[in-house]
Amino acid sequence: MSTHETEQNWQHVRVVRPGQFDANTPQTPGMQRVAAVSRELAGAQGIWAGVTVVAPHVASAKHHHGELETVST
């Protein structure tokens, strides 16, 4: 791969810093979710990544994320 091709690939990288995470996400009592990578934040298609803080003794109900690949820490 040439240097020019490498530079073109990097034009599609977007850095989303923690201060830019989006808390406008579905919430569950006892859980706080923020999006780090989403369609709205990064133009992502088919993937969502975020951070979820879960209070003690709280669990999410069974659910499905549709067509999205999902990453949460």
C-alpha positions, 0 to 999 in steps of 0.5 A: 500500500502506498503512502497516498493510499494509507493517507486516504484510509485515515481520512475516514477515521473519527476520534470520539473522546469521552467528553463527546460521548452521548448520553441520549440513549435508552436507559434502564433504572440502575444503569447509565449508558453512553454511546462512544461509537454510533451513527450519530457520533461517528457516522457508524453503520452496523456497529454501536459501542459505549460504556455502561455503568451498572449499579449493584444487584441490577441486571438487564432484561433479555433483549436484542440489538437488531442488526447492530454489532454491539460493544459495551464496557 
